Amino acid sequence: MTTTAPQDGTRPGGAASGDESAVVIARQAIVDEQGAVYGYELFDRSTREDAHTAASDAALLFNALSYAGTEALVGRKTVFINCTHESLAGGHLELIHPDKVVLEIPTFGEGATAGQIEARTSVFADLRQRGFRFAFDQQVLRRAYASWLPHAAFIKLDMTAFQPELAEPLVRFARTHSQATLVAEKVETAEQFEHMRSLGVKLFQGYWFTRPDLVKTRTVRPAEATIIQLINLVRRNADSAEIEELLKRDPTLSFNLLRFINSSGFGLSCEITSCRHAVMILGLKKLFRWAALLLTAVRAGGPAPAVGTTAVVRGRLMELLAAELLPQEEADNAFVVGVFSLLDTMLGVPLDQALESIALPQPVLDARLHRKGPFAPFLELTLACESEDDEAFARAANALHLSNRQVNWAHLQALAWAETLGDPAQ
């Protein structure tokens, strides 16, 4: 995998100074024997301090296919995205049509156990059944990774990792033991290209062909309050007309939804031009996932994606705990308190400033800003669940007359729900 520093005056690892709505993504072409572009590998240049760090989480995949406008990035070509093993379990992949996406999966380090390696095969099998393809590095040819080889659609051979005389046996071994398409990467000379092509390698990537270029687009992020309203509508199983009415009231939300569903990554054969049609195509489950990810997406230059995940866990946990003691409408508000509990961190501004343009019920604001009102005890208990303070946990649970078993079960449910961004009706 090859990267290069930005050449357009952007800050290392980020958008141009003062333009926080910009998404800067580097792409490097993967070409065939004739030099025609087969696909692009994408690298994030807007959310990382290190300009040489490849994007390795599914949030980039979501941003590339939703915010950034895939047509400007890759046209109709195949997209190669680096994924961590943890990101494969997230809800982001539920939103992506797999036909045009290849997930690049790293092998483990030297300390990996056979159990760790074998445990991934069921994950790969599930994602393959859903239509995703995988690219592995050449370490997958080691004996320890034999169970991974049947899942390989592509194997990348790093030209800097072996001597030229080892290329032929390496290619022969890969072609004998897998059905994968081989990609020679970090190709930097004509001699390397000709040698690998003569051995039957079909795809190539590296400085000899092209250095990564930057594609800069602008995100149009809708107000978080509208997203919360959308989430609550979906959770109440509102009809499409009611959801459409909300979308029409927020043009930026409508714009992002239509751009997302019409992106090449979604794989539709015809253009969707109405919000009602988009809602019908997505369905409530995927619409909810899209809205939840939109809400918790980290701004350019902001904190790690884990912050958004924590906010979603808090929201779901507060909702489940409140449902034990309060009416459903109040449980919905408890969800909002939890989701907004880290809004200042996600947006990088003081909490009062983050909330000043958002119309929320006073009890929600009291809980979040002043730790008062009916939702304050639920927030205190939720925060205690994240700490190692057993006394604070017991005190907060006792104040609500909830047993340890009730709280722990709700916390496990919230964690599982946030991991998959599952069906809100459950």
LINKAFEN-V132630 format. One record per residue. N is the residue number from 0. NEAR is the number of other C-alpha atoms within 10 Angstrom. D_CENTER is the distance of its C-alpha to the mean C-alpha in Angstrom with 2 decimals. Layout:
BEGIN
n->N near->NEAR d_center->D_CENTER
n->N near->NEAR d_center->D_CENTER
END
This chain:
BEGIN
n->0 near->17 d_center->20.24
n->1 near->18 d_center->21.93
n->2 near->20 d_center->21.07
n->3 near->15 d_center->23.34
n->4 near->18 d_center->23.70
n->5 near->20 d_center->23.37
n->6 near->10 d_center->26.69
n->7 near->9 d_center->26.44
n->8 near->9 d_center->27.20
n->9 near->17 d_center->23.74
n->10 near->16 d_center->23.35
n->11 near->18 d_center->22.03
n->12 near->22 d_center->18.29
n->13 near->24 d_center->18.22
n->14 near->26 d_center->19.43
n->15 near->18 d_center->23.11
n->16 near->10 d_center->24.71
n->17 near->7 d_center->24.80
n->18 near->11 d_center->22.20
n->19 near->16 d_center->19.23
n->20 near->16 d_center->18.00
n->21 near->21 d_center->17.67
n->22 near->25 d_center->14.67
n->23 near->25 d_center->16.08
n->24 near->26 d_center->14.68
n->25 near->24 d_center->17.01
n->26 near->24 d_center->17.61
n->27 near->26 d_center->20.17
n->28 near->26 d_center->22.05
n->29 near->25 d_center->22.70
n->30 near->21 d_center->26.20
n->31 near->17 d_center->28.72
n->32 near->16 d_center->32.33
n->33 near->8 d_center->33.56
n->34 near->12 d_center->30.98
n->35 near->11 d_center->29.23
n->36 near->18 d_center->25.47
n->37 near->16 d_center->23.69
n->38 near->24 d_center->20.10
n->39 near->23 d_center->18.04
n->40 near->23 d_center->15.90
n->41 near->27 d_center->13.54
n->42 near->28 d_center->13.46
n->43 near->26 d_center->12.15
n->44 near->31 d_center->15.37
n->45 near->29 d_center->14.59
n->46 near->23 d_center->12.90
n->47 near->20 d_center->14.79
n->48 near->13 d_center->18.45
n->49 near->13 d_center->19.19
n->50 near->19 d_center->19.49
n->51 near->17 d_center->19.68
n->52 near->14 d_center->16.42
n->53 near->20 d_center->14.18
n->54 near->23 d_center->10.46
n->55 near->20 d_center->9.35
n->56 near->20 d_center->5.80
n->57 near->23 d_center->2.91
n->58 near->21 d_center->2.65
n->59 near->25 d_center->5.81
n->60 near->29 d_center->5.72
n->61 near->22 d_center->5.12
n->62 near->21 d_center->7.61
n->63 near->27 d_center->9.72
n->64 near->24 d_center->10.30
n->65 near->25 d_center->10.77
n->66 near->24 d_center->12.12
n->67 near->27 d_center->13.55
n->68 near->22 d_center->15.44
n->69 near->23 d_center->15.01
n->70 near->16 d_center->18.78
n->71 near->12 d_center->19.43
n->72 near->21 d_center->17.13
n->73 near->22 d_center->18.08
n->74 near->15 d_center->20.40
n->75 near->16 d_center->20.69
n->76 near->19 d_center->20.06
n->77 near->20 d_center->17.81
n->78 near->26 d_center->14.48
n->79 near->24 d_center->13.95
n->80 near->25 d_center->10.62
n->81 near->23 d_center->10.92
n->82 near->21 d_center->9.07
n->83 near->17 d_center->10.40
n->84 near->17 d_center->12.13
n->85 near->10 d_center->10.50
n->86 near->16 d_center->6.92
n->87 near->18 d_center->8.96
n->88 near->15 d_center->9.97
n->89 near->17 d_center->7.00
n->90 near->23 d_center->7.36
n->91 near->22 d_center->4.54
n->92 near->18 d_center->7.09
n->93 near->17 d_center->9.79
n->94 near->21 d_center->9.42
n->95 near->22 d_center->9.97
n->96 near->19 d_center->13.55
n->97 near->21 d_center->13.95
n->98 near->16 d_center->17.20
n->99 near->19 d_center->16.18
n->100 near->21 d_center->13.31
n->101 near->23 d_center->14.20
n->102 near->23 d_center->12.03
n->103 near->23 d_center->13.84
n->104 near->19 d_center->14.45
n->105 near->17 d_center->16.63
n->106 near->17 d_center->19.81
n->107 near->14 d_center->20.82
n->108 near->8 d_center->23.39
n->109 near->6 d_center->27.07
n->110 near->7 d_center->27.07
n->111 near->11 d_center->25.04
n->112 near->12 d_center->27.05
n->113 near->10 d_center->27.75
n->114 near->8 d_center->26.29
n->115 near->11 d_center->22.87
n->116 near->16 d_center->22.88
n->117 near->15 d_center->24.21
n->118 near->11 d_center->21.75
n->119 near->13 d_center->18.90
n->120 near->17 d_center->20.95
n->121 near->10 d_center->20.42
n->122 near->14 d_center->16.61
n->123 near->20 d_center->17.21
n->124 near->15 d_center->19.85
n->125 near->11 d_center->17.82
n->126 near->19 d_center->15.07
n->127 near->16 d_center->18.00
n->128 near->10 d_center->19.73
n->129 near->13 d_center->16.95
n->130 near->14 d_center->17.50
n->131 near->21 d_center->14.98
n->132 near->21 d_center->16.71
n->133 near->21 d_center->16.49
n->134 near->24 d_center->17.86
n->135 near->23 d_center->19.41
n->136 near->20 d_center->21.50
n->137 near->20 d_center->25.24
n->138 near->17 d_center->25.31
n->139 near->21 d_center->24.44
n->140 near->18 d_center->28.08
n->141 near->9 d_center->29.36
n->142 near->10 d_center->31.13
n->143 near->14 d_center->28.82
n->144 near->16 d_center->25.97
n->145 near->15 d_center->28.21
n->146 near->13 d_center->26.23
n->147 near->21 d_center->23.12
n->148 near->21 d_center->25.15
n->149 near->14 d_center->25.48
n->150 near->21 d_center->21.70
n->151 near->22 d_center->21.70
n->152 near->19 d_center->21.59
n->153 near->23 d_center->21.74
n->154 near->26 d_center->23.15
n->155 near->23 d_center->23.00
n->156 near->27 d_center->26.30
n->157 near->19 d_center->26.30
n->158 near->18 d_center->29.64
n->159 near->11 d_center->30.00
n->160 near->9 d_center->29.78
n->161 near->11 d_center->33.01
n->162 near->8 d_center->36.48
n->163 near->12 d_center->37.45
n->164 near->8 d_center->39.90
n->165 near->9 d_center->37.20
n->166 near->17 d_center->35.24
n->167 near->15 d_center->37.47
n->168 near->11 d_center->37.41
n->169 near->15 d_center->33.66
n->170 near->18 d_center->33.11
n->171 near->12 d_center->35.78
n->172 near->12 d_center->34.27
n->173 near->20 d_center->30.79
n->174 near->16 d_center->32.40
n->175 near->10 d_center->34.64
n->176 near->12 d_center->32.12
n->177 near->19 d_center->29.13
n->178 near->15 d_center->28.53
n->179 near->20 d_center->25.72
n->180 near->17 d_center->25.95
n->181 near->26 d_center->26.60
n->182 near->24 d_center->25.06
n->183 near->24 d_center->27.12
n->184 near->22 d_center->24.99
n->185 near->22 d_center->26.39
n->186 near->24 d_center->29.37
n->187 near->16 d_center->31.51
n->188 near->12 d_center->34.95
n->189 near->10 d_center->36.74
n->190 near->10 d_center->38.30
n->191 near->17 d_center->35.01
n->192 near->22 d_center->33.92
n->193 near->12 d_center->37.31
n->194 near->14 d_center->37.48
n->195 near->24 d_center->34.14
n->196 near->16 d_center->34.90
n->197 near->11 d_center->38.32
n->198 near->13 d_center->36.74
n->199 near->15 d_center->34.82
n->200 near->20 d_center->31.34
n->201 near->16 d_center->29.83
n->202 near->25 d_center->26.83
n->203 near->26 d_center->26.76
n->204 near->29 d_center->24.67
n->205 near->24 d_center->26.02
n->206 near->17 d_center->28.09
n->207 near->14 d_center->31.00
n->208 near->19 d_center->29.26
n->209 near->16 d_center->27.02
n->210 near->17 d_center->25.29
n->211 near->22 d_center->21.79
n->212 near->19 d_center->22.22
n->213 near->22 d_center->20.33
n->214 near->15 d_center->19.14
n->215 near->19 d_center->19.07
n->216 near->18 d_center->18.11
n->217 near->15 d_center->18.28
n->218 near->19 d_center->15.84
n->219 near->15 d_center->17.72
n->220 near->16 d_center->16.26
n->221 near->17 d_center->18.21
n->222 near->14 d_center->19.95
n->223 near->20 d_center->18.19
n->224 near->17 d_center->21.39
n->225 near->19 d_center->21.09
n->226 near->22 d_center->17.64
n->227 near->18 d_center->19.25
n->228 near->16 d_center->22.14
n->229 near->23 d_center->20.03
n->230 near->24 d_center->18.43
n->231 near->19 d_center->22.00
n->232 near->18 d_center->23.37
n->233 near->23 d_center->21.01
n->234 near->17 d_center->21.77
n->235 near->14 d_center->25.43
n->236 near->14 d_center->25.11
n->237 near->13 d_center->26.51
n->238 near->12 d_center->27.82
n->239 near->19 d_center->26.27
n->240 near->12 d_center->29.00
n->241 near->13 d_center->28.14
n->242 near->20 d_center->24.43
n->243 near->18 d_center->25.51
n->244 near->12 d_center->27.88
n->245 near->19 d_center->25.22
n->246 near->22 d_center->23.09
n->247 near->15 d_center->26.30
n->248 near->11 d_center->26.98
n->249 near->14 d_center->23.89
n->250 near->13 d_center->23.89
n->251 near->16 d_center->20.70
n->252 near->24 d_center->18.78
n->253 near->19 d_center->20.62
n->254 near->17 d_center->19.93
n->255 near->20 d_center->16.13
n->256 near->23 d_center->16.38
n->257 near->20 d_center->18.85
n->258 near->21 d_center->17.12
n->259 near->25 d_center->13.92
n->260 near->24 d_center->16.13
n->261 near->23 d_center->18.39
n->262 near->24 d_center->15.98
n->263 near->23 d_center->16.99
n->264 near->29 d_center->13.72
n->265 near->19 d_center->14.75
n->266 near->15 d_center->18.06
n->267 near->13 d_center->20.66
n->268 near->8 d_center->24.15
n->269 near->7 d_center->25.32
n->270 near->12 d_center->24.18
n->271 near->15 d_center->23.42
n->272 near->12 d_center->25.33
n->273 near->13 d_center->25.60
n->274 near->22 d_center->23.37
n->275 near->17 d_center->25.35
n->276 near->14 d_center->24.69
n->277 near->21 d_center->20.93
n->278 near->21 d_center->21.02
n->279 near->11 d_center->23.20
n->280 near->14 d_center->21.04
n->281 near->16 d_center->17.80
n->282 near->13 d_center->19.70
n->283 near->23 d_center->19.29
n->284 near->17 d_center->16.76
n->285 near->18 d_center->14.10
n->286 near->21 d_center->15.32
n->287 near->23 d_center->14.79
n->288 near->23 d_center->11.17
n->289 near->23 d_center->10.67
n->290 near->21 d_center->12.89
n->291 near->22 d_center->11.51
n->292 near->22 d_center->8.01
n->293 near->21 d_center->10.28
n->294 near->25 d_center->12.48
n->295 near->23 d_center->10.47
n->296 near->24 d_center->8.56
n->297 near->21 d_center->10.30
n->298 near->20 d_center->13.04
n->299 near->21 d_center->13.97
n->300 near->17 d_center->15.87
n->301 near->17 d_center->14.93
n->302 near->17 d_center->14.19
n->303 near->14 d_center->11.53
n->304 near->16 d_center->8.37
n->305 near->12 d_center->10.79
n->306 near->18 d_center->12.94
n->307 near->25 d_center->10.94
n->308 near->21 d_center->10.71
n->309 near->18 d_center->14.41
n->310 near->24 d_center->15.25
n->311 near->29 d_center->14.05
n->312 near->26 d_center->16.04
n->313 near->31 d_center->18.94
n->314 near->26 d_center->19.02
n->315 near->28 d_center->19.16
n->316 near->32 d_center->21.64
n->317 near->31 d_center->23.85
n->318 near->26 d_center->23.91
n->319 near->23 d_center->25.01
n->320 near->24 d_center->27.58
n->321 near->25 d_center->28.94
n->322 near->16 d_center->29.32
n->323 near->13 d_center->31.88
n->324 near->13 d_center->34.09
n->325 near->15 d_center->33.33
n->326 near->10 d_center->33.33
n->327 near->14 d_center->30.18
n->328 near->13 d_center->30.03
n->329 near->18 d_center->30.13
n->330 near->22 d_center->27.37
n->331 near->22 d_center->25.19
n->332 near->21 d_center->26.17
n->333 near->31 d_center->25.43
n->334 near->27 d_center->21.80
n->335 near->28 d_center->21.77
n->336 near->30 d_center->23.43
n->337 near->28 d_center->20.82
n->338 near->25 d_center->17.81
n->339 near->28 d_center->19.82
n->340 near->22 d_center->21.01
n->341 near->20 d_center->18.60
n->342 near->22 d_center->18.52
n->343 near->15 d_center->20.79
n->344 near->17 d_center->18.59
n->345 near->22 d_center->15.47
n->346 near->19 d_center->17.76
n->347 near->15 d_center->20.01
n->348 near->12 d_center->23.16
n->349 near->11 d_center->25.77
n->350 near->17 d_center->25.11
n->351 near->12 d_center->28.15
n->352 near->11 d_center->27.06
n->353 near->17 d_center->23.58
n->354 near->19 d_center->25.33
n->355 near->9 d_center->28.39
n->356 near->11 d_center->27.19
n->357 near->12 d_center->25.70
n->358 near->10 d_center->28.24
n->359 near->14 d_center->27.85
n->360 near->10 d_center->30.59
n->361 near->10 d_center->32.76
n->362 near->20 d_center->32.20
n->363 near->24 d_center->28.44
n->364 near->21 d_center->29.34
n->365 near->16 d_center->32.06
n->366 near->22 d_center->29.81
n->367 near->23 d_center->27.16
n->368 near->15 d_center->29.63
n->369 near->11 d_center->32.76
n->370 near->17 d_center->31.89
n->371 near->15 d_center->34.49
n->372 near->14 d_center->34.91
n->373 near->16 d_center->34.00
n->374 near->25 d_center->30.30
n->375 near->21 d_center->31.02
n->376 near->19 d_center->31.98
n->377 near->26 d_center->28.79
n->378 near->26 d_center->26.74
n->379 near->18 d_center->29.05
n->380 near->24 d_center->28.58
n->381 near->24 d_center->24.79
n->382 near->17 d_center->24.93
n->383 near->19 d_center->27.57
n->384 near->21 d_center->25.33
n->385 near->12 d_center->23.11
n->386 near->11 d_center->26.25
n->387 near->9 d_center->28.80
n->388 near->10 d_center->31.65
n->389 near->11 d_center->33.33
n->390 near->10 d_center->35.93
n->391 near->16 d_center->33.56
n->392 near->21 d_center->31.74
n->393 near->16 d_center->35.11
n->394 near->14 d_center->36.40
n->395 near->21 d_center->33.49
n->396 near->22 d_center->33.56
n->397 near->13 d_center->37.33
n->398 near->12 d_center->37.28
n->399 near->15 d_center->35.49
n->400 near->10 d_center->37.55
n->401 near->15 d_center->34.54
n->402 near->12 d_center->34.95
n->403 near->13 d_center->32.83
n->404 near->9 d_center->32.04
n->405 near->13 d_center->30.82
n->406 near->19 d_center->28.55
n->407 near->13 d_center->27.16
n->408 near->15 d_center->26.53
n->409 near->18 d_center->24.71
n->410 near->22 d_center->22.55
n->411 near->13 d_center->21.66
n->412 near->16 d_center->20.89
n->413 near->21 d_center->18.62
n->414 near->19 d_center->16.68
n->415 near->13 d_center->16.41
n->416 near->19 d_center->15.49
n->417 near->24 d_center->12.66
n->418 near->18 d_center->11.25
n->419 near->16 d_center->11.22
n->420 near->24 d_center->11.39
n->421 near->16 d_center->14.61
n->422 near->15 d_center->17.55
n->423 near->17 d_center->18.97
n->424 near->10 d_center->22.41
n->425 near->6 d_center->22.41
END
